[in-house]
Amino acid sequence: MDYSAKIDESLQRLHDEGRYRTFIDIERRKGAFPHAIWRKPDGSEQEITVWCGNDYLGMGQHPHVLEAMHDALHATGAGSGGTRNISGTTVYHKALEAELADLHGKEAALIFTSAYIANDATLSTLPLLFPGLTILSDELNHASMIQGIRHGNCAKKIWRHNDVAHLRELLEELDKDAPKLIAFESIYSMDGDFGPIEEVLDLAEEFGALTYIDEVHAVGMYGAHGAGVAERDGLMDRIDIINGTLGKAYGVHGGYIATSAKMADAIRSYAPGFIFTTSLPPAVAAGAAASVKHLKTDPHLRELQQTHARILKDRLKAMGLPITDHGSHIVPVHVGDPVKCKMLSDLLLENYGIYVQPINFPTVPRGTERLRFTPSPVHGPEEMDKLVHAMDDLWSQCALNRAELTG
């Protein structure tokens, strides 16, 4: 077997399909967000504006967050020293979990090294706790949820995206006394549409199912205290397990679940993804706790972010660009071709200093390739004007049709 040739073939397929992913070297500078420096392969530098970051509110550079991280770093050093069960549970980890439990109105929270790991570890562990469990998963759930369900080796049923009638049909096929769990998201990040939370919860209560919601793209962004869409809609108390991230709107790193004390205890006791992983550095936990605490009482940033997202959508739609607008903070512009999507991304970066990554298969289905813009509170009028004019110039240059989608 010529292993090197097989690797070459695999990589060439990605190039041929126009979906080979490239990294650009970004140097973020404190206080300059959303501006950054692009270090080019030839060693030169160019100032760019980042339009695809998930630090939705710029909290990664907030003074309260940085101060908390500096204090913890000077007090404790760099790493945590081990897994949570050995020596990696510190006062900073406990404080963060208390802050998150309070945020979601739950008895307990459990932090992981990422929201991906939180989803994978939790969903794969639940079948151990509930033998015979069937998980009913929305077809557009995140890869981490799909992976967790697969790793759980339990029965599963996939319901059509946001189709509660189909979910009901699947529930009716199951033994009413058998354990079941419905897994879905509050905001689906590629189109920016909302999950039908209340309708799902009604079905769960009717059929005796547990509920698991991923609020990764909503925590910090929605609700009076930033707890997510379920808080905004007054539904948090009806959800059994809430998954969230500390690496997007909170601007730091890590993931978590918020749930009952008993459920959290069981997951921490059984989940390999929790048991065998070194815990977050204390400085990271301290910064995340400061970010969560700050956004609980300061809605200004998320209100301004929503305003900027609405303005950008309206301006792009006014030019006839194919925008899908479900009323969330996510701004997807559909291109529908991986090569042209990459071309647009490259031209925006090289000619205009605008950085937005192309979103291609397998992140989205083939034929739905897109650019996904994430405006922040500090993407001001000048940055927005530059982006809108660049998209207007390049759309025709790349031979793309102008056809508005309001989907």
Sequence and secondary structure as in RCSB ss.txt:
>XXXX:A:sequence
MDYSAKIDESLQRLHDEGRYRTFIDIERRKGAFPHAIWRKPDGSEQEITVWCGNDYLGMGQHPHVLEAMHDALHA
TGAGSGGTRNISGTTVYHKALEAELADLHGKEAALIFTSAYIANDATLSTLPLLFPGLTILSDELNHASMIQGIR
HGNCAKKIWRHNDVAHLRELLEELDKDAPKLIAFESIYSMDGDFGPIEEVLDLAEEFGALTYIDEVHAVGMYGAH
GAGVAERDGLMDRIDIINGTLGKAYGVHGGYIATSAKMADAIRSYAPGFIFTTSLPPAVAAGAAASVKHLKTDPH
LRELQQTHARILKDRLKAMGLPITDHGSHIVPVHVGDPVKCKMLSDLLLENYGIYVQPINFPTVPRGTERLRFTP
SPVHGPEEMDKLVHAMDDLWSQCALNRAELTG
>XXXX:A:secstr
  HHHHHHHHHHHHHHTT      EEEE TT TTEEEEE TTS EEEEEE S S TT GGG HHHHHHHHHHHHH
H S   SBTTTT   HHHHHHHHHHHHHHT SEEEEES HHHHHHHHHHHHHHHSTT EEEEETT  HHHHHHHH
HHT EEEEE TT HHHHHHHHHTS TTS EEEEEESEETTTTEE  HHHHHHHHHHHT EEEEE TTTTTTSSTT
S  HHHHTT GGG SEEEEESSSTT S  EEEEE HHHHHHHHHH HHHHTSB   HHHHHHHHHHHHHHHH  H
HHHHHHHHHHHHHHHHHHTT  B   SSS EEEE   HHHHHHHHHHHHHHH EE  EE TTTS TT  EEEE  
 TT  HHHHHHHHHHHHHHHHHTT        
